[in-house]
């Protein structure tokens, strides 16, 4: 019986660009003015921090949109 391995690789350059774009969008959005919210990329792991759950959900949507725009699968 044949076997195969599934390998998933992420283009780190595109990932960095997507996180940078998401951080830039946070600085321009009215609902994030004066708020200490940010995305941090460390070893292909993205962390997000914000003072409220609502803002974290908004940030997840922002990041998802930026990842899709850069051609990174979000599934």
URMOTA-V581239 format. One record per pair of residues at least 12 apart in sequence whose C-alpha atoms are under 7 Angstrom apart, sorted by the first residue. I is the first residue (numbers start at 1). J is the second residue. D is the distance in whole Angstrom. If there is no record, write none. Layout:
I & J & D
I & J & D
This chain:
14 & 70 & 6
18 & 66 & 5
18 & 67 & 5
18 & 70 & 6
19 & 39 & 7
19 & 63 & 7
21 & 66 & 7
22 & 62 & 6
22 & 63 & 6
22 & 66 & 6
23 & 38 & 6
23 & 39 & 6
36 & 50 & 6
37 & 49 & 5
37 & 50 & 4
38 & 50 & 7
